[in-house]
Amino acid sequence: MPGAWIWILVYVLAFGLFQLLLYRYLQGEDRPSIEQATPDYGDAEVARSRTGATPIETGEDDAVRCPRCGAYNERDPAYTYCKECVQRLQ
């Protein structure tokens, strides 16, 4: 019977160690959180200059043409990917 208590103690300690390692792994991630992953451009002019996508030649300043598929996308700093082909608007 003492052997069973030793195994129970080993399992409890191993589980505690696993929980500690998992906690440290999740707290020590180098990846940014959701708030940090979104670029903060400030105002719309800075965002437009960073995208590098060409505006529509028709004189409309509210759309960007995708360099890959040619689809027109709304010019907004919140949008960084094409709505059709999901290519980055650069």
N, C-alpha and C positions, 0 to 999 in steps of 0.2 A: 503493500500500500504506500510506503514512502516514495516509491518510484513514480507513482501517479501524481503525487503532489509536486515532485520535481518537474515533471513534464508540464503540469499546469502552470507552474511558476515560469518556466522557460517560454511557454506560449504567451503568457501575459507580458513578460518583458520584451519579447520579440515584437508583439503587437504595438506596445508602447514605443519602441524604437522605430518601427515602421511609420507610426503616426507622426513622430517627431521629424523624421527624414522627409516625409511628404509635406509637412508644414513648412519646413525650411526650403524645400524645393519650390513650393508655390510662392513663398514670400520673397525668394531671391531671384525671381525671373528678371532677365535683362530686357525683356520685351516691354514696350510702352503699353500703358493702359489705354482704354478706349478714348479717354479725354486727350491723352498725349499723342495718339496716333493720327488725329485729325489735324491737318496743317492750319495754322492761324495766319491768314494772309493780311488781316487788318482791314483794308478797304478794297473795293472792287478793282481799282486801277492796278494795284500791285498783283492781284490774282490774274488779271487779264495779261499782264506782261509775263507772268511765269508760265502760263499755259503753252504758249508757242503755237497754238492752233490758229489757223487763218480765219478771219471773220468772213462772212458772206459778202460777195462783191456787190450785192444789190443795195448796199447802203444801210442795211439793218445792222445795228450794233447789239442786238439782243440774241444773236445766234452764232455758233461756232461750227465750222465744218470739220468733220473727222478726217484726218489725213489718210486713214486706212480704207474706210468704206464710203466716205463722202456724205454720210448722214448729217443732217443739221441738228445740233444740240443747243439747248438753251444756255446762254452765257450767264453763268452764275458761279461764284467761287466755291459753292458747295458741291458742284458737279465736276469730277475730275476724270470720269470715264464716259465713253460713248454709250448712248442708250441702245444702239443696235448691235455693235460688235464687241462691246466692253473693252475696247482698246483705250489706253490712257491718252487723254487729250493733251498733247505736248506741243 
